[in-house]
């Protein structure tokens, strides 16, 4: 049994975290962010009908909690619905577009240094 103490939190209390404004061209919403061990963990809430205008090259891993949206790649599109996870590798150009029916809530993890 190790006597070292853990250096990273075991749990992240997203319900207690404050919402912050989040925006990219075509997508304005809100986000709760935590940084742990070189990773950025985000709870994102985007309005119905959001449509990101710019292509992203950063890899993401996530899980859809609410709403349906589509991840567009240069050569294909992948629909996502509640209960689905997704993995987007680094350098794979992509952007997302929400359905007009309801907001999208998604949990996303990516490798980003804490600001």
OpenMM code with the backbone's topology and positions (N, CA, C; nanometers):
from openmm import Vec3, app, unit

residues = "UNK UNK UNK UNK UNK UNK UNK UNK UNK UNK UNK UNK UNK UNK UNK UNK UNK UNK UNK UNK UNK UNK UNK UNK UNK UNK UNK UNK UNK UNK UNK UNK UNK UNK UNK UNK UNK UNK UNK UNK UNK UNK UNK UNK UNK UNK UNK UNK UNK UNK UNK UNK UNK UNK UNK UNK UNK UNK UNK UNK UNK UNK UNK UNK UNK UNK UNK UNK UNK UNK UNK UNK UNK UNK UNK UNK UNK UNK UNK UNK UNK UNK UNK UNK UNK UNK UNK UNK UNK UNK UNK UNK UNK UNK UNK UNK UNK UNK UNK UNK UNK UNK UNK UNK UNK UNK UNK UNK UNK UNK UNK UNK UNK UNK UNK".split()
positions = [
    Vec3(0.0843, -0.1173, 0.0000),
    Vec3(0.0000, 0.0000, 0.0000),
    Vec3(0.0891, 0.1240, 0.0000),
    Vec3(0.0586, 0.2191, -0.0861),
    Vec3(0.1384, 0.3400, -0.1002),
    Vec3(0.1039, 0.4411, 0.0082),
    Vec3(0.2067, 0.5127, 0.0552),
    Vec3(0.1833, 0.6176, 0.1545),
    Vec3(0.1748, 0.7552, 0.0884),
    Vec3(0.1938, 0.7612, -0.0455),
    Vec3(0.1842, 0.8889, -0.1161),
    Vec3(0.0386, 0.9339, -0.1238),
    Vec3(0.0195, 1.0645, -0.1144),
    Vec3(-0.1157, 1.1185, -0.1287),
    Vec3(-0.1426, 1.1473, -0.2751),
    Vec3(-0.2652, 1.1352, -0.3142),
    Vec3(-0.3045, 1.1662, -0.4524),
    Vec3(-0.2865, 1.3156, -0.4774),
    Vec3(-0.2384, 1.3502, -0.5971),
    Vec3(-0.2181, 1.4908, -0.6306),
    Vec3(-0.3332, 1.5460, -0.7144),
    Vec3(-0.4191, 1.4620, -0.7637),
    Vec3(-0.5330, 1.5073, -0.8441),
    Vec3(-0.6627, 1.4790, -0.7679),
    Vec3(-0.7633, 1.5622, -0.7874),
    Vec3(-0.8901, 1.5365, -0.7182),
    Vec3(-0.9544, 1.4067, -0.7661),
    Vec3(-1.0264, 1.3459, -0.6780),
    Vec3(-1.0978, 1.2235, -0.7123),
    Vec3(-1.2293, 1.2577, -0.7817),
    Vec3(-1.2932, 1.3619, -0.7365),
    Vec3(-1.4201, 1.4026, -0.7953),
    Vec3(-1.4182, 1.5499, -0.8317),
    Vec3(-1.4943, 1.5856, -0.9325),
    Vec3(-1.5070, 1.7255, -0.9744),
    Vec3(-1.6521, 1.7645, -0.9549),
    Vec3(-1.6751, 1.8617, -0.8713),
    Vec3(-1.8108, 1.9025, -0.8353),
    Vec3(-1.8668, 2.0023, -0.9382),
    Vec3(-1.9046, 1.9509, -1.0558),
    Vec3(-1.9609, 2.0383, -1.1589),
    Vec3(-2.0877, 2.1107, -1.1135),
    Vec3(-2.1761, 2.0485, -1.0344),
    Vec3(-2.2949, 2.1231, -0.9908),
    Vec3(-2.2613, 2.2492, -0.9112),
    Vec3(-2.1504, 2.2482, -0.8387),
    Vec3(-2.1136, 2.3655, -0.7589),
    Vec3(-2.0357, 2.4698, -0.8397),
    Vec3(-1.9870, 2.4331, -0.9565),
    Vec3(-1.9083, 2.5255, -1.0393),
    Vec3(-1.9991, 2.6285, -1.1065),
    Vec3(-1.9432, 2.7461, -1.1283),
    Vec3(-2.0173, 2.8537, -1.1953),
    Vec3(-2.0142, 2.8337, -1.3469),
    Vec3(-2.1255, 2.8679, -1.4113),
    Vec3(-2.1293, 2.8686, -1.5568),
    Vec3(-2.0517, 2.9895, -1.6073),
    Vec3(-1.9772, 2.9710, -1.7158),
    Vec3(-1.9072, 3.0793, -1.7831),
    Vec3(-1.9604, 3.0895, -1.9262),
    Vec3(-1.9504, 3.2076, -1.9853),
    Vec3(-1.9906, 3.2254, -2.1246),
    Vec3(-1.8905, 3.1513, -2.2125),
    Vec3(-1.9390, 3.0857, -2.3155),
    Vec3(-1.8550, 3.0148, -2.4112),
    Vec3(-1.9000, 3.0536, -2.5497),
    Vec3(-1.8069, 3.0905, -2.6363),
    Vec3(-1.8487, 3.1251, -2.7712),
    Vec3(-1.7406, 3.0995, -2.8737),
    Vec3(-1.7873, 3.0571, -2.9892),
    Vec3(-1.7087, 3.0428, -3.1100),
    Vec3(-1.7995, 3.0961, -3.2204),
    Vec3(-1.7465, 3.1379, -3.3339),
    Vec3(-1.8353, 3.1823, -3.4416),
    Vec3(-1.9383, 3.0743, -3.4755),
    Vec3(-2.0659, 3.1092, -3.4622),
    Vec3(-2.1753, 3.0169, -3.4899),
    Vec3(-2.2234, 2.9371, -3.3702),
    Vec3(-2.1566, 2.9507, -3.2565),
    Vec3(-2.1959, 2.8732, -3.1384),
    Vec3(-2.1678, 2.9534, -3.0123),
    Vec3(-2.2724, 2.9968, -2.9482),
    Vec3(-2.2605, 3.0665, -2.8199),
    Vec3(-2.3394, 2.9886, -2.7171),
    Vec3(-2.2773, 2.9619, -2.6050),
    Vec3(-2.3450, 2.8865, -2.5011),
    Vec3(-2.2807, 2.9149, -2.3674),
    Vec3(-2.2746, 2.8106, -2.2841),
    Vec3(-2.2100, 2.8268, -2.1549),
    Vec3(-2.1345, 2.6991, -2.1215),
    Vec3(-2.0375, 2.7129, -2.0282),
    Vec3(-1.9478, 2.6026, -1.9993),
    Vec3(-1.9051, 2.6061, -1.8528),
    Vec3(-1.8785, 2.4882, -1.7981),
    Vec3(-1.8128, 2.4713, -1.6688),
    Vec3(-1.6838, 2.3971, -1.6995),
    Vec3(-1.5706, 2.4467, -1.6467),
    Vec3(-1.4405, 2.3914, -1.6833),
    Vec3(-1.3612, 2.3513, -1.5593),
    Vec3(-1.2928, 2.2374, -1.5690),
    Vec3(-1.1970, 2.1939, -1.4671),
    Vec3(-1.0711, 2.1477, -1.5394),
    Vec3(-0.9548, 2.1718, -1.4790),
    Vec3(-0.8266, 2.1275, -1.5336),
    Vec3(-0.7666, 2.0275, -1.4366),
    Vec3(-0.7305, 1.9100, -1.4884),
    Vec3(-0.6719, 1.8052, -1.4050),
    Vec3(-0.5650, 1.7323, -1.4858),
    Vec3(-0.4426, 1.7326, -1.4350),
    Vec3(-0.3362, 1.6535, -1.4959),
    Vec3(-0.3152, 1.6764, -1.6438),
    Vec3(-0.3165, 1.7999, -1.6893),
    Vec3(-0.2946, 1.8301, -1.8304),
    Vec3(-0.4167, 1.8122, -1.9181),
    Vec3(-0.5303, 1.7833, -1.8570),
    Vec3(-0.6540, 1.7691, -1.9336),
    Vec3(-0.7534, 1.8763, -1.8941),
    Vec3(-0.8311, 1.9185, -1.9917),
    Vec3(-0.9405, 2.0132, -1.9676),
    Vec3(-1.0700, 1.9331, -1.9760),
    Vec3(-1.1492, 1.9414, -1.8697),
    Vec3(-1.2787, 1.8743, -1.8652),
    Vec3(-1.3858, 1.9819, -1.8715),
    Vec3(-1.4781, 1.9691, -1.9658),
    Vec3(-1.5806, 2.0719, -1.9842),
    Vec3(-1.7198, 2.0113, -1.9872),
    Vec3(-1.8109, 2.0790, -1.9226),
    Vec3(-1.9522, 2.0526, -1.9367),
    Vec3(-2.0044, 2.1679, -2.0214),
    Vec3(-2.0428, 2.1392, -2.1448),
    Vec3(-2.0858, 2.2418, -2.2403),
    Vec3(-2.2357, 2.2351, -2.2623),
    Vec3(-2.2986, 2.3510, -2.2632),
    Vec3(-2.4400, 2.3612, -2.2957),
    Vec3(-2.4528, 2.4604, -2.4107),
    Vec3(-2.5026, 2.4117, -2.5245),
    Vec3(-2.5164, 2.4936, -2.6448),
    Vec3(-2.6626, 2.5004, -2.6861),
    Vec3(-2.7065, 2.6141, -2.7395),
    Vec3(-2.8476, 2.6294, -2.7753),
    Vec3(-2.8863, 2.5463, -2.8976),
    Vec3(-3.0142, 2.5223, -2.9105),
    Vec3(-3.0662, 2.4537, -3.0290),
    Vec3(-3.0213, 2.5291, -3.1534),
    Vec3(-2.9841, 2.4555, -3.2562),
    Vec3(-2.9489, 2.5156, -3.3840),
    Vec3(-2.8093, 2.5738, -3.3946),
    Vec3(-2.7225, 2.5534, -3.2948),
    Vec3(-2.5871, 2.6084, -3.3072),
    Vec3(-2.5196, 2.5466, -3.4298),
    Vec3(-2.4274, 2.6208, -3.4896),
    Vec3(-2.3595, 2.5748, -3.6103),
    Vec3(-2.2198, 2.6366, -3.6151),
    Vec3(-2.1209, 2.5636, -3.5648),
    Vec3(-1.9840, 2.6160, -3.5619),
    Vec3(-1.9372, 2.6478, -3.7036),
    Vec3(-1.8778, 2.7642, -3.7207),
    Vec3(-1.8334, 2.8073, -3.8531),
    Vec3(-1.6904, 2.7652, -3.8836),
    Vec3(-1.6074, 2.7523, -3.7820),
    Vec3(-1.4660, 2.7232, -3.8040),
    Vec3(-1.4350, 2.5769, -3.7780),
    Vec3(-1.3391, 2.5249, -3.8519),
    Vec3(-1.2929, 2.3883, -3.8350),
    Vec3(-1.1931, 2.3824, -3.7196),
    Vec3(-1.2008, 2.2789, -3.6390),
    Vec3(-1.1139, 2.2585, -3.5241),
    Vec3(-1.0186, 2.1431, -3.5547),
    Vec3(-0.8955, 2.1526, -3.5061),
    Vec3(-0.7963, 2.0457, -3.5247),
    Vec3(-0.7588, 1.9759, -3.3943),
    Vec3(-0.8117, 2.0238, -3.2812),
    Vec3(-0.7807, 1.9642, -3.1511),
    Vec3(-0.8655, 1.8382, -3.1323),
    Vec3(-0.8023, 1.7335, -3.0810),
    Vec3(-0.8759, 1.6115, -3.0530),
    Vec3(-0.9630, 1.6262, -2.9292),
    Vec3(-1.0759, 1.5564, -2.9271),
    Vec3(-1.1694, 1.5598, -2.8147),
    Vec3(-1.2232, 1.4195, -2.7903),
    Vec3(-1.2534, 1.3913, -2.6657),
    Vec3(-1.3275, 1.2720, -2.6267),
    Vec3(-1.4469, 1.3226, -2.5492),
    Vec3(-1.5655, 1.2667, -2.5738),
    Vec3(-1.6820, 1.3202, -2.5048),
    Vec3(-1.7960, 1.2225, -2.4925),
    Vec3(-1.8991, 1.2727, -2.4258),
    Vec3(-2.0201, 1.1953, -2.3994),
    Vec3(-2.1391, 1.2901, -2.4088),
    Vec3(-2.2403, 1.2498, -2.4839),
    Vec3(-2.3586, 1.3332, -2.5059),
    Vec3(-2.4603, 1.3076, -2.3944),
    Vec3(-2.4945, 1.4130, -2.3221),
    Vec3(-2.5917, 1.4032, -2.2132),
    Vec3(-2.7328, 1.4392, -2.2590),
    Vec3(-2.7439, 1.5391, -2.3464),
    Vec3(-2.8762, 1.5866, -2.3909),
    Vec3(-2.8634, 1.6453, -2.5306),
    Vec3(-2.9681, 1.6310, -2.6082),
    Vec3(-2.9733, 1.6911, -2.7410),
    Vec3(-2.9038, 1.6059, -2.8462),
    Vec3(-2.9314, 1.6399, -2.9694),
    Vec3(-2.8683, 1.5714, -3.0811),
    Vec3(-2.7893, 1.6732, -3.1613),
    Vec3(-2.6730, 1.6311, -3.2087),
    Vec3(-2.5918, 1.7178, -3.2913),
    Vec3(-2.5128, 1.6312, -3.3875),
    Vec3(-2.4499, 1.6950, -3.4849),
    Vec3(-2.3719, 1.6244, -3.5848),
    Vec3(-2.2305, 1.6776, -3.5840),
    Vec3(-2.1344, 1.5859, -3.5844),
    Vec3(-1.9947, 1.6240, -3.5992),
    Vec3(-1.9622, 1.6095, -3.7473),
    Vec3(-1.9261, 1.7203, -3.8112),
    Vec3(-1.8920, 1.7195, -3.9531),
    Vec3(-1.7410, 1.7106, -3.9679),
    Vec3(-1.6977, 1.6178, -4.0512),
    Vec3(-1.5588, 1.6059, -4.0918),
    Vec3(-1.5533, 1.6450, -4.2397),
    Vec3(-1.4369, 1.6589, -4.2956),
    Vec3(-1.4255, 1.6979, -4.4368),
    Vec3(-1.4878, 1.5937, -4.5292),
    Vec3(-1.4838, 1.4658, -4.4891),
    Vec3(-1.5302, 1.3590, -4.5784),
    Vec3(-1.6536, 1.2834, -4.5293),
    Vec3(-1.7069, 1.3228, -4.4125),
    Vec3(-1.8238, 1.2511, -4.3598),
    Vec3(-1.8858, 1.3308, -4.2464),
    Vec3(-2.0041, 1.2892, -4.2041),
    Vec3(-2.0723, 1.3495, -4.0894),
    Vec3(-2.1182, 1.2374, -3.9977),
    Vec3(-2.1078, 1.2612, -3.8658),
    Vec3(-2.1440, 1.1592, -3.7678),
    Vec3(-2.2496, 1.2164, -3.6739),
    Vec3(-2.3730, 1.1611, -3.6766),
    Vec3(-2.4759, 1.2085, -3.5833),
    Vec3(-2.4495, 1.1559, -3.4428),
    Vec3(-2.4764, 1.2394, -3.3428),
    Vec3(-2.4589, 1.2013, -3.2028),
    Vec3(-2.5878, 1.2292, -3.1270),
    Vec3(-2.6255, 1.1384, -3.0387),
    Vec3(-2.7474, 1.1533, -2.9594),
    Vec3(-2.7167, 1.1160, -2.8143),
    Vec3(-2.8061, 1.1463, -2.7226),
    Vec3(-2.7809, 1.1170, -2.5809),
    Vec3(-2.7409, 0.9713, -2.5579),
    Vec3(-2.6405, 0.9545, -2.4726),
    Vec3(-2.5903, 0.8217, -2.4403),
    Vec3(-2.4726, 0.7792, -2.5269),
    Vec3(-2.4433, 0.8556, -2.6322),
    Vec3(-2.3318, 0.8212, -2.7197),
    Vec3(-2.2041, 0.8899, -2.6733),
    Vec3(-2.0939, 0.8212, -2.6901),
    Vec3(-1.9630, 0.8801, -2.6692),
    Vec3(-1.9009, 0.9090, -2.8048),
    Vec3(-1.7953, 0.9895, -2.8052),
    Vec3(-1.7241, 1.0158, -2.9305),
    Vec3(-1.5770, 1.0389, -2.9017),
    Vec3(-1.4942, 1.0051, -3.0001),
    Vec3(-1.3504, 1.0270, -2.9931),
    Vec3(-1.3090, 1.0893, -3.1254),
    Vec3(-1.2502, 1.2083, -3.1183),
    Vec3(-1.2010, 1.2779, -3.2370),
    Vec3(-1.0497, 1.2900, -3.2203),
    Vec3(-0.9717, 1.2280, -3.3096),
    Vec3(-0.8260, 1.2360, -3.2968),
    Vec3(-0.7730, 1.3768, -3.3255),
    Vec3(-0.6550, 1.4075, -3.2700),
    Vec3(-0.5876, 1.5325, -3.3048),
    Vec3(-0.5676, 1.5390, -3.4558),
    Vec3(-0.5694, 1.6605, -3.5085),
    Vec3(-0.5450, 1.6885, -3.6503),
    Vec3(-0.6552, 1.6381, -3.7438),
    Vec3(-0.7693, 1.5943, -3.6913),
    Vec3(-0.8834, 1.5536, -3.7736),
    Vec3(-0.9787, 1.6729, -3.7791),
    Vec3(-0.9788, 1.7454, -3.8913),
    Vec3(-1.0616, 1.8661, -3.9017),
    Vec3(-1.2081, 1.8323, -3.8786),
    Vec3(-1.2724, 1.9096, -3.7916),
    Vec3(-1.4125, 1.8842, -3.7601),
    Vec3(-1.4800, 2.0129, -3.7114),
    Vec3(-1.6113, 2.0111, -3.7149),
    Vec3(-1.6943, 2.1164, -3.6573),
    Vec3(-1.8277, 2.0521, -3.6221),
    Vec3(-1.9045, 2.1169, -3.5341),
    Vec3(-2.0307, 2.0581, -3.4884),
    Vec3(-2.1488, 2.1461, -3.5233),
    Vec3(-2.2637, 2.0811, -3.5377),
    Vec3(-2.3892, 2.1505, -3.5691),
    Vec3(-2.5012, 2.0857, -3.4886),
    Vec3(-2.5747, 2.1674, -3.4125),
    Vec3(-2.6831, 2.1158, -3.3293),
    Vec3(-2.8141, 2.1053, -3.4049),
    Vec3(-2.9021, 2.0218, -3.3544),
    Vec3(-3.0363, 2.0126, -3.4124),
    Vec3(-3.1158, 2.1352, -3.3683),
    Vec3(-3.2205, 2.1644, -3.4412),
    Vec3(-3.3062, 2.2782, -3.4065),
    Vec3(-3.4057, 2.2445, -3.2964),
    Vec3(-3.4147, 2.1174, -3.2566),
    Vec3(-3.5186, 2.0722, -3.1645),
    Vec3(-3.4924, 2.1077, -3.0177),
    Vec3(-3.3656, 2.1025, -2.9734),
    Vec3(-3.3371, 2.1250, -2.8314),
    Vec3(-3.1905, 2.1600, -2.8118),
    Vec3(-3.1568, 2.2144, -2.6941),
    Vec3(-3.0159, 2.2430, -2.6641),
    Vec3(-2.9343, 2.1137, -2.6566),
    Vec3(-2.8047, 2.1282, -2.6690),
    Vec3(-2.7113, 2.0164, -2.6578),
    Vec3(-2.6307, 2.0336, -2.5297),
    Vec3(-2.6193, 1.9265, -2.4516),
    Vec3(-2.5329, 1.9255, -2.3341),
    Vec3(-2.4372, 1.8084, -2.3532),
    Vec3(-2.3073, 1.8392, -2.3449),
    Vec3(-2.2057, 1.7385, -2.3717),
    Vec3(-2.0890, 1.7546, -2.2745),
    Vec3(-2.0317, 1.6428, -2.2341),
    Vec3(-1.9122, 1.6417, -2.1500),
    Vec3(-1.7945, 1.6145, -2.2422),
    Vec3(-1.6922, 1.7017, -2.2405),
    Vec3(-1.5804, 1.6920, -2.3346),
    Vec3(-1.4476, 1.6969, -2.2590),
    Vec3(-1.3559, 1.6107, -2.2983),
    Vec3(-1.2208, 1.6099, -2.2423),
    Vec3(-1.1218, 1.6286, -2.3560),
    Vec3(-1.0238, 1.7168, -2.3344),
    Vec3(-0.9158, 1.7333, -2.4301),
    Vec3(-0.7883, 1.7695, -2.3564),
    Vec3(-0.6768, 1.7582, -2.4268),
    Vec3(-0.5461, 1.7877, -2.3683),
    Vec3(-0.5161, 1.9352, -2.3885),
    Vec3(-0.5188, 2.0131, -2.2811),
    Vec3(-0.4925, 2.1554, -2.2854),
    Vec3(-0.4262, 2.1937, -2.1544),
    Vec3(-0.3201, 2.2703, -2.1646),
    Vec3(-0.2552, 2.3188, -2.0430),
    Vec3(-0.3453, 2.4179, -1.9724),
    Vec3(-0.3447, 2.4169, -1.8411),
    Vec3(-0.4263, 2.5112, -1.7645),
    Vec3(-0.3745, 2.6525, -1.7894),
    Vec3(-0.4671, 2.7466, -1.8158),
    Vec3(-0.4242, 2.8849, -1.8422),
    Vec3(-0.3657, 2.9507, -1.7176),
] * unit.nanometer
topology = app.Topology()
chain = topology.addChain("A")
for resn in residues:
    res = topology.addResidue(resn, chain)
    for name in ("N", "CA", "C"):
        topology.addAtom(name, app.Element.getBySymbol(name[0]), res)
